[in-house]
Amino acid sequence: MHVVFDMDGVLLDSQAELGWLDRALDETLQAFDIEPTPERRELLYPPNLRNFEQAAKDLGVPPAELWPVRHRHYVQEKERALKTGQIVPFPDIQQVHTLAQEHPVSIISNSPESIVETFVAVADLDAVVAHWIGRGDDLETIERMKPDPAFYEDLVDRAGPDEYVYVGDTSSDALFAQRTGMDFVHLDRSGGQVSSLAGAIELIRGGN
C-alpha cells in the first residue's frame, strides 16, 4: 500500500497566518497598477485558480500577462514564509516518519511543485517521502490540478502500480480519490471524525 498525502491543511498549516498570501497578491496587483482590495485579492486566491481567466478579465489584464507575475510572487512569498517559519508543518508531522517505516509515502498537492519541494526540505521529510508532485509553472497546468486525475497518473508513472490511499482535507480531494480509484481518508483538523495524522494513520492501518 502506498499512502499519499495532500500538503496544505494536512501536513502544512498554511492557513494559520495568511500575511504571506496577501503580500504576494498585493505585489501582483501593484505590478499592473491595480489598487489591492480584499475583493481583488480574492479573485487570485488558490481556490479560485480554475477561474483564473475570468479573474484576469475582471481585473482588465490578459491572462498570459497576469499569470507569470502572480505565480512568481506566490512562489516567492510562500517559500519565504516556509523558510522563516511564518507557516509551519503541523505538530504531528513526525507521524509521517513513523508511517514511512511501514509503507511508501508520497505527496500530491495543487501547490507549485517547487513549493512542495521546499516544504519537504523544511519539514525534514527528504528521507521518507518517496515522491512529491505539484503543479507546474505554466498557466496550462491549472487544468491538471486535482480533482483532475493527471497528478495521480504522474505518480503511478513514477512509483508503479500499487494500492493507493489518499489523505486529504477537502471535497475536491475526495473527488480526486474517487476519480482515480484511490481509497480516501478525510482529515479534518477543525474537529472532524479524523482530526490528526495519528487518527488518519490508525484508520489506514485498520483497513489493511
N, C-alpha and C positions, 0 to 999 in steps of 0.2 A: 504494500500500500504506500502511496506517495501522498503526503499531506501538503496542500498548497494554501498559503495564507494571502489574504488581501493585506495591504500595508496600512493605509490611513484609516484610523478608527479601530484597527485590530491590533497592529503591532506598534504603530506610531501615534502618539497623542497630538496630532497636528491641528486639532480644533480648540485646544485649551487656550491658545494665545494666537490671535489672528492678525497681529500687527504686521507681520511679515507679508501677509497676503495683501493687506490694504496698501502697504508701501509699493509692492510690485504692480498693482493695478493703477495706483495713482501715477507712478512713473510712466506706465504705458499710456495713460490718457494724456498726461502732460507732454509726452513726446509728439502728440498731434495737436497741441494747443487746445485741448479739451479740458474744461474745468472738472476736476473729480467731484463726484457726488455719490452718496450711497447707492442711488438707483443706477448710475452708470457703472460703478464697480460691480454691482450685482450682475449686470449683463455679461461680465467676463469671468464670473465665478466658475470654478471647476465643474459643478453640477450642470452648468448651462453650456458646456462646450459643444454639445451636439447641435446647438442653435447658434453657433458662432457666426455663421454668415448673416443671419438675421440681426445679431447683435452688432456686427460691423456696419450693416446698413443703417441701423438705428443711430449709430454714432457718426455716420457720414464718412467712414473710412473704408477703402477697398479691403476685403478680407485678406488678400495676398500681401498687403502692406501692414495691416494690423497684427496679423498672426505672429510673424517673427519677432516683433517688438514685445508683444505680450509674452511669448514663450521665453525670450531672453530674460526679461525682468522676473518672471515667475521662477525660473530655474535659479537665477542669481540669488533672489531673496530667500527661497526655501532652502537652498544649500547653506546660505549663511546662517539661517535660523537653526538648522541641524547642527552645524559645526560650533555654534556659540552656545547651544543648549537652550535656545529660546523655545524650541519644540524638541521633545524627548521621547524615547520609547516608553511604553507603559511599564510600570514597575515589575510586572511579571514576565518580562521578556526572556528571563532565564529558562522559562518553561520550554522555549524553542530548542535550547541546547539539550535539554533532557529528552525531548521527543526525537531529536535527530540521532540519538543513540539507538533508536528502535526502527525508525522509518526515514526514507528520504524526505527532505523538506525543501520547498521552493516558495517563491513569492510571485504573484501576478497582481499588478497594480495598474490603474489608469494614470498614475503619475508618470512623468517622463522617466525613461529608463536610467538616465544619468542621476536622477534624484534617488531612485531605488538603490542604485549602486552606492551612493553616498550614505544612505540610511544603513545599508548592510555593513559598511565600514564603521560608521559611528556607533552602531549597536553591537559591534564586535561579533557579527554573525558570519564573517567570511568563511570560517572553518566548518560551519554547519548548514548553510543554505546552498543547496546544490545548483539551483538556477534561479535567476531573477529576471522578470520580464515586465517592461513598462512600455509606454507609447514612445514613438519616435519624435523627431523634431519637426517634421513637416505637417502642414495643415491637414493633409490627406489621412494622416494616422488617426485622426479623430474617429473615422469610420471603423477602425479596427478595435476601438475600446470596448470593454465589457459594457453590455452583455453580449456583444458580437463574439463568436467562438474563436476569433483569429488568434488571440493570445494563448488560448488552450492548445490550439493546433501547433503553435510555435513551441510550446513546452513539450508536447509529445514528440515533435521532431527532434528535440534535444535529448530528452530523457528516455524515450521509448515507451512502448505500451505498458500500462500498469493499471491498477485500481487506484483512481484518484479521488480525493475528498477535498472540498474547498471550504475554507473558513472565512466567512465574510460578515459584513455588518449591515448590508442594505438589501432592499428588494431587488435592486439591479444585480447584486451578487448572487442572489437566489435564482434569478432568471438565467444568469450566466451558467451556473451549475446545471440547471435544468437543460439548457440548450446543448451542453457538452456531455451530458450523461454522468457528471460527477455527483457523488453524494455531497450534501451540503450541511454545514453546521453554522447556525446563525448565532454569532457572538454579539450580544447587545450589552455594551458596557454601561449603559444607563440604568441597568437593573432588570434586564430580561431574564428569562429562564436560564440561559447560559451567559454569564456576565464576566467571565475571566478566561484566560488561556488555560488555566488548570481545569476549569469546567468543560471547555471545548475538548481538551485532550482526553479527559475522562470519558466523554461521550464517544469520541473516536475509538478509544480502546474498548469500550463496551460493545461496539458494533462489530468487532473483529475478534 
